[in-house]
């Protein structure tokens, strides 16, 4: 199956815009949307039968397919609407109190930082921040910055696997063992990781890991997962407590009973994960691993084109870069530049970082993107900045 411009027809994206922002919300291809439409039609043809008889087997099938990709046991996975939901579920399930420190980084996703702050305000704990070097000299420097922020009072580490504003792949494999040796609970926000970087969650050694399926796996919006190590599953509760809390059943784990049903919702996004995996896996002979490598290479190519046009050095080394890349821009109004780029035919985020008026431009690369889009952006950007 063709990639780049020839693959654009598999998505419903507007042909008038070079869509270089897959990282924000993803984009769902037509075959997956069609699979979701079929599931919705089945649901609506018999809602009681679907929810009461069909839902659990379909959830188990989708969970099994996803577990194979993630290097995880199906018993340790539940579906959640998004990674922010997964982060909140874990944070609200753990006991904290005055004197406890909840550690994150200064590249953390704003929504999840807000969740940390809310828990700290409610429990009397304190949020502490590891300052990551920027520009990034090396993966080792990132690991050193995080581990160096541990104290005897650190109770939890919330770590982005792939940071949102700076598109940096953090060396979680190096950081997590150091946290575990200190007895620190580790929660990884892997919103961007599934479909961007290889994952082996059981071997990774986090206490909890959450990730989106609607971004780089191209499932419909509303598909995400929470993985929890077996030792912690008994104390995990979904943000919305429902029938599973006192269900007398013994044929399913309490973990699944509580998270698989939190009230009436449209479950078809999660149920379409197998269709999304089938579609992406069929784009290249090497399957999804080959597509991930292709996308990462295209993102680095686009970054080099833009870096030359801007006269800057890429701020993140190749081994900390996946299918997204960020570049520093001259100080200015980030929303105004975003709007000007969109008017010129480009959709991509411009974000204040580390604080306004400093700003970054972030590009993404997915199967439907091609080098010509980044070349056109590199030609247009200097004039738009002027």
CORUR-V405440 format. One line per field, one symbol per residue. psi: psi as a letter, one per 40 degrees, with the letter a starting at -180 (. if undefined). burial: + if it has 16 or more other C-alpha atoms within 10 Angstrom, else -. Layout:
psi->???
burial->???
//
This chain:
psi->hiibddedeeieiheehhgffdddeahhiddddddddddddddeegdddddddddddddddddddddddefiiddehiiididddddddddeeihiaheihhhaieeihdddddddddddddeeihhihhhihhihdidddddddddeeiieehdihhhhdhiddefhhigdddddddddeefhhhhhgfdedhediihgddddeidihiiieeceefiihehiihhhideeddehiidhhadddfheieeiidddddddhfihihedddeeddddddddeedideaddddddddddddddddddddddefiihehidefhbeiiiiiiiiahddddddddddefhhiihhhheiieiiihhiihideiiddddddddddddddd.
burial->--++--++-++------++++++--++++--++-++--++--+------++---++-++++++++++-++-++++++++++++++++++++++--+---++++++++++--++-++++++----++++++-+---+-++--++++++--+---+++++++++++++++++++-++++-+----++++++++++++++-+-++-++++++++++++++++++++++++++---+--++++--+-+---------+++++++++----+++++++++++++++-++---++-+++++++++++++++++-++---+++-+-++++++++++----+--+++-++-++++++++++----+++++++++++++--++--++-++-----
//
